[in-house]
Amino acid sequence: MIGRAGIDWRHFQVILERWGVLVAFALLLGISTYKQGFDFLNPENVRALLNSNAPVGILAVGMTLVIACGGIDLSVGSIVVLAAALGTTAMNRCIESGASELNAVLLGGAVTIGSGILAGCVNGALVVFGRIAPFIATLGGLAAFRSMSLAIADAGEIRSQSAALFSALGRGGIPIPGLENAGGKPLTLSYSTVIFFVVAAIAQWFLSRARFGRHLIAVGANETAARYSGVSVAWIRFRVYAVMGLLAGVAALVQSSRMNSVSTSQLGLGSELDAIAAVVIGGTSLRGGFGRVWGTVVGVLILGMITNVLTISGVSPYWQGAIKGAVIVLAVLVQRPARA
């Protein structure tokens, strides 16, 4: 009888590991609906939830790949602010020189994304060629990249000089047929949300279908075995950090265009915690060798709903970080028995 109970418990743990994130999502959806009534399910509210969490979602997708490969990146929030600061500065200088707004915005976007890729490559080089532990290498990046952005603007704010085009990227969207907002205007799916879903779909395909994804998982599961199987471990790891930098650059472009400015002291602050939390909640193993992007997407939505519920319940924003930290620990504890 005891043996049968033990088998049932282990079976329950496996089910919880595979589908627990969906159970948590359904539970939080019910709580949110209870707290706010069916207004929570209003399309305009759902759009706002997706739009506000899209930048963190883009970062979390990249973090899924990094963690599945057996690494970690604590510098993503600092990469976001540095890339945004460099891109916005380049755009402003271009406008001041007399260039057209379109060319300036294109240049600013290219500098933003390019800066993110470069920062990711620096992290990758430190981990692969410098043989520094990912935690230490990216912890250094967290401090250094943020410091560079503060130096660019003397710890102040960089305002975009684009009249309308740059902010249109962050605030515009694709109209949803048949849906209107409270003002009677067509409800739009923001460009940032579209980018988030496109990035997630591509990453999920690479992780489950492409050779790069299979090699990435192999490196995270057993680096020695992967090397003996002919996988270029160094190249895979370097590329993973470069991709993380690319996605940090995309997130920087989305956030800076939505605000039409860059606060060098606040932009991206704490984003690494939210990204890691979404990845862990989504079921990706912190030990590497396993990852699922769709779970991360649900994890991002769960974090958004947690913040929403805490705000509606009157919980102080100063306690919300502590609760998110507890959620990370709980998610790891839930995964641990099934993986032991």
C-alpha positions in Angstrom: 0.0 0.0 0.0 2.9 2.3 0.9 4.6 1.4 -2.3 1.6 2.1 -4.4 1.1 5.5 -2.7 4.8 6.3 -3.4 4.3 5.5 -7.1 1.2 7.7 -7.2 3.1 10.5 -5.6 5.9 10.3 -8.1 3.4 10.2 -10.9 1.8 13.3 -9.5 5.1 15.0 -9.4 5.8 14.2 -13.1 2.4 15.6 -14.0 3.0 18.7 -11.9 6.4 19.2 -13.5 4.9 19.0 -17.0 1.7 20.8 -16.6 2.0 22.7 -13.3 2.6 26.0 -15.1 -0.8 25.7 -16.8 -2.5 24.8 -13.5 -0.9 27.9 -11.9 -2.0 30.0 -14.8 -5.6 28.8 -14.6 -5.6 29.3 -10.8 -4.3 32.9 -11.1 -6.7 33.6 -13.9 -9.6 32.6 -11.6 -8.2 34.7 -8.7 -7.8 37.7 -11.0 -11.3 37.3 -12.4 -12.7 37.0 -8.9 -10.8 40.2 -7.7 -11.8 42.3 -10.7 -14.8 40.6 -12.0 -15.1 39.8 -15.7 -13.6 43.2 -16.4 -10.2 41.5 -16.1 -11.0 39.4 -19.2 -11.9 42.6 -21.1 -9.9 42.6 -24.4 -8.5 46.1 -23.6 -7.2 44.8 -20.2 -5.7 41.7 -21.7 -4.0 43.9 -24.3 -2.6 46.1 -21.6 -1.3 43.1 -19.7 0.4 41.7 -22.8 1.9 45.1 -23.8 3.3 45.9 -20.4 5.0 42.5 -20.1 6.2 42.1 -23.7 9.7 43.5 -23.1 10.4 41.2 -20.1 8.9 38.4 -22.2 11.4 39.0 -25.0 14.2 38.9 -22.4 12.8 35.7 -20.9 12.8 33.9 -24.2 16.5 34.6 -24.6 17.1 33.6 -20.9 15.4 30.3 -21.6 18.0 29.4 -24.2 20.8 30.5 -22.0 19.6 28.5 -19.0 18.8 25.4 -21.1 22.4 25.6 -22.3 23.6 25.5 -18.7 24.4 29.2 -18.3 22.9 32.3 -16.7 22.8 36.0 -17.7 22.5 38.5 -14.9 23.4 41.5 -17.1 20.3 41.6 -19.4 18.7 44.6 -17.6 22.0 46.5 -17.9 22.3 45.6 -21.6 18.8 46.9 -22.2 19.6 50.4 -20.7 23.0 50.6 -22.4 21.7 49.6 -25.8 18.7 52.0 -25.5 21.0 54.9 -24.3 23.4 54.4 -27.2 20.6 54.0 -29.8 18.7 57.0 -28.7 21.8 59.1 -28.5 22.8 58.1 -32.1 19.3 58.9 -33.3 19.3 62.3 -31.7 22.8 63.1 -33.1 21.5 62.0 -36.6 18.5 64.3 -36.3 20.7 67.2 -35.1 22.9 66.8 -38.2 19.9 67.4 -40.5 19.1 63.8 -41.5 15.5 62.8 -42.1 13.5 61.4 -39.2 13.1 58.0 -40.9 16.9 57.6 -41.4 17.6 58.7 -37.9 15.1 56.2 -36.4 16.5 53.4 -38.6 20.1 54.3 -37.4 18.9 54.4 -33.8 17.3 51.1 -34.1 20.3 49.5 -35.7 22.7 50.9 -33.0 20.3 49.7 -30.3 20.2 46.1 -31.5 23.8 46.1 -32.6 24.9 47.3 -29.1 22.9 44.5 -27.5 24.5 41.9 -29.8 28.0 43.3 -29.0 27.3 43.2 -25.2 26.1 39.6 -25.6 29.2 38.7 -27.5 31.4 40.2 -24.7 29.6 38.0 -22.2 30.0 35.0 -24.5 33.7 35.7 -24.9 34.3 35.9 -21.2 32.4 32.7 -20.6 33.9 30.7 -23.5 37.3 32.0 -24.1 38.0 33.6 -20.6 36.6 30.5 -18.9 34.9 32.6 -16.3 31.8 31.2 -14.6 28.6 32.6 -16.3 27.4 33.9 -13.0 30.6 35.9 -12.4 31.0 37.1 -16.0 27.5 38.4 -16.3 27.5 39.8 -12.8 30.4 42.0 -13.9 28.4 42.9 -17.0 25.4 43.9 -14.8 27.6 46.5 -13.0 29.7 47.6 -16.0 27.0 48.0 -18.6 24.7 50.0 -16.2 27.7 52.2 -15.3 28.4 53.0 -18.9 24.8 54.0 -19.5 24.9 56.3 -16.4 28.1 57.9 -17.7 26.5 58.6 -21.1 23.7 60.7 -19.6 25.3 61.7 -16.3 22.7 59.4 -14.6 19.9 61.4 -16.2 17.3 60.9 -18.9 17.9 60.9 -22.7 14.8 62.2 -24.5 14.1 61.2 -28.1 14.1 64.1 -30.6 11.9 62.1 -33.0 8.6 63.9 -33.5 6.4 60.9 -33.9 8.0 58.0 -35.8 10.0 56.5 -33.0 7.2 56.6 -30.4 4.9 55.0 -33.0 6.9 51.8 -32.7 6.3 51.5 -29.0 2.7 52.8 -28.9 1.3 51.7 -32.2 -0.1 48.4 -33.2 -2.2 46.2 -35.5 -6.0 46.8 -35.4 -8.0 43.8 -34.2 -11.1 43.4 -36.3 -14.4 43.7 -34.4 -12.9 45.1 -31.2 -13.0 48.6 -29.9 -11.6 50.3 -26.8 -13.6 52.4 -24.3 -13.3 55.4 -26.5 -14.8 53.7 -29.5 -11.6 53.4 -31.4 -10.3 50.1 -32.9 -8.4 48.0 -30.4 -4.9 47.3 -31.5 -2.4 44.5 -30.8 0.7 46.4 -30.0 3.9 45.9 -32.0 5.7 44.9 -28.9 3.3 42.1 -28.2 3.6 40.9 -31.8 7.4 41.0 -31.6 7.2 39.0 -28.3 5.0 36.3 -29.8 7.1 36.1 -33.0 10.3 35.8 -31.0 8.8 33.1 -28.8 7.6 31.1 -31.8 11.0 31.3 -33.6 12.8 30.3 -30.4 10.5 27.4 -29.7 11.0 26.1 -33.2 14.8 26.4 -32.9 14.8 24.7 -29.5 12.6 21.7 -30.6 13.3 21.4 -34.4 16.6 22.9 -35.4 20.0 21.3 -35.0 21.2 24.3 -33.1 18.5 23.7 -30.5 19.4 20.0 -30.1 23.0 20.9 -29.7 22.1 23.6 -27.2 20.2 21.1 -25.1 23.0 18.5 -25.4 25.6 21.0 -24.1 23.3 21.9 -21.1 22.6 18.3 -20.3 26.2 16.9 -20.5 29.0 19.1 -21.9 31.5 16.3 -22.0 29.2 13.9 -23.8 28.2 16.7 -26.2 31.9 17.4 -27.0 32.6 13.7 -27.6 29.6 13.6 -30.0 31.2 16.3 -32.2 29.3 19.3 -30.9 31.2 22.5 -30.9 30.5 23.4 -27.3 32.4 26.7 -27.3 30.6 27.9 -30.5 27.2 26.9 -29.2 27.7 28.8 -25.9 29.1 31.9 -27.6 26.1 32.0 -30.0 23.6 31.6 -27.1 25.0 34.7 -25.4 25.0 36.6 -28.7 21.3 35.7 -29.2 20.6 36.8 -25.6 22.3 40.2 -26.4 20.2 40.5 -29.7 17.0 40.0 -27.8 18.1 42.4 -25.1 18.6 44.9 -27.9 15.1 44.3 -29.2 13.6 44.7 -25.7 15.6 47.9 -25.4 14.2 49.2 -28.7 10.6 48.3 -27.6 10.9 50.0 -24.2 12.7 53.1 -25.2 10.2 53.7 -28.1 7.2 53.2 -25.8 8.6 55.8 -23.4 10.1 57.9 -26.1 13.0 58.4 -23.7 15.6 56.5 -21.7 16.0 56.7 -17.9 19.5 55.5 -17.4 18.9 54.9 -13.7 15.6 53.0 -14.0 15.2 51.4 -17.4 15.8 47.6 -17.2 16.3 47.7 -13.5 15.4 44.2 -12.1 14.5 42.8 -15.5 16.9 39.9 -15.0 15.0 38.8 -11.9 11.7 38.9 -13.8 13.2 37.1 -16.8 14.7 34.3 -14.7 11.5 34.0 -12.6 9.4 33.5 -15.8 11.8 30.9 -17.1 11.8 28.9 -13.9 8.0 29.2 -13.4 7.7 27.9 -17.0 9.5 24.7 -16.1 13.0 25.2 -17.6 15.6 23.4 -15.4 18.2 25.7 -13.8 20.6 22.8 -14.1 20.4 23.0 -17.9 19.6 20.3 -20.5 15.9 21.1 -20.6 13.9 24.1 -21.7 10.5 25.1 -23.1 9.7 28.5 -24.5 5.9 28.0 -24.4 6.2 27.5 -20.6 8.3 30.7 -20.3 5.5 32.6 -22.2 3.0 31.4 -19.7 5.4 32.2 -16.9 5.6 35.8 -18.1 1.8 36.0 -18.1 1.7 34.5 -14.6 4.2 37.1 -13.3 2.0 39.9 -14.9 -1.1 38.6 -13.2 0.7 38.3 -9.9 1.7 41.9 -10.1 -1.9 42.8 -11.1 -3.5 40.9 -8.2 -1.0 42.3 -5.7 -1.7 45.9 -6.9 -5.5 45.4 -6.8 -5.2 43.8 -3.3 -3.4 46.9 -2.0 0.0 45.2 -1.4 2.9 47.6 -1.2 5.1 47.6 -4.3 8.1 47.3 -2.0 6.9 43.8 -1.1 6.3 42.6 -4.6 10.0 41.8 -5.2 10.0 39.6 -2.1 6.9 37.8 -3.4 8.5 37.2 -6.8 11.6 35.8 -5.1 9.4 33.4 -3.1 7.7 32.4 -6.4 11.1 31.5 -7.9 12.1 29.4 -4.9 8.7 27.6 -4.8 8.9 26.8 -8.5 12.4 25.3 -8.0 11.1 23.2 -5.1 8.2 21.9 -7.1 10.5 20.8 -9.9 13.2 19.3 -7.7 11.5 16.1 -6.5 10.6 15.0 -10.0 14.1 15.6 -11.3 15.9 14.0 -8.3 
